[in-house]
Every structure is written in C-alpha cells, then in structure tokens.
C-alpha cells in the first residue's frame, strides 16, 4: 500500500472513535516497528502522534501488547507508552497489600508465575531487571524494593539501588523479553 493510502487509512481509523483505538494502535505500532523504506520520514512523526493518542485510550492489556510489538525499539515504546502510571500503580498496590503479582504480571506482560518468581527472588536481581527493563523510574523501583522485602537491611537495599543504577537498560530489556518469549513458547 502506498504511503499516502496507508496514512489515509490510519486517519480514517482514528476518526471512527474510541471503539477502534486498539486496532489503530496495533496497526500503527506494527508499521512503526517495521517502517517501509519507501515511506517518507515525515509520515513517521504523524504515525507516532497517532499511536501516542490512541494508546491513551486503550486498556492495560492492549498497552502491554503494544510494548511487546515495539520491543525492538525500547526508546519508541517508552516515548509512546510511558510507564509513570505503572510505577505508581505498582507502588500503591504494594502499599495496600494488594495483588502485586497480578499487577506486575499485567504491567510487564508476563504470566503470573513469572511475576511471582520475580518477586520471590531473595537477591532482588530479578526485580532490578524487571523494573529497569520495563523503564520504571528509580523512585518506583526503590519503593517496590523496600515494600516487597521490608525485612531487608539497609546494606542490601542500597546494593539493589546500586544494581538498578548500573544494570544497562539493554541487558534488562533483553531479560524481560526472554521472560516474555519463554512464556510464548
């Protein structure tokens, strides 16, 4: 499909209202993750704006699918699907002794057993990798580290913060992708 036709199609989807937001978001995410060489770069900005707008109107499950679609470009995923609210939601769930396993599984787009493994890891490295790979900010990670293991001593808490600061995003993203692919297989 020619670039102008594709853009026209996407704009028509956008005009259909909230009911088609998920379809629009997934189609645009697919296009952005495998950008055709014959499409102009100026169109890319329009597509990113469409994705950002559509992503605000979709549910968490769709947002998780979009993150998986965009895993090859973590910067794009982070820009289009910011996680600020996810970190806040996870911290609030932990503070209220809610279903943290379920909330983490949903936000990371992994199965509950993987989320449980991440939270059960006594070393805390799984939580470091999961939070860093999901682009949660340092303050959200710090709160989660303390709330999930309140009995840890300060030395261990500072070691986890140091690990969070030093683990490369690429390594953490690769590990999170591995957890997702393992469940798909």
Helices and strands as residue ranges (DSSP letters): H 3-15, G 18-20, H 21-33, H 41-56, H 60-69, H 74-80, H 84-95, H 100-108, H 112-120, H 125-133, H 138-148, H 154-166, H 169-184
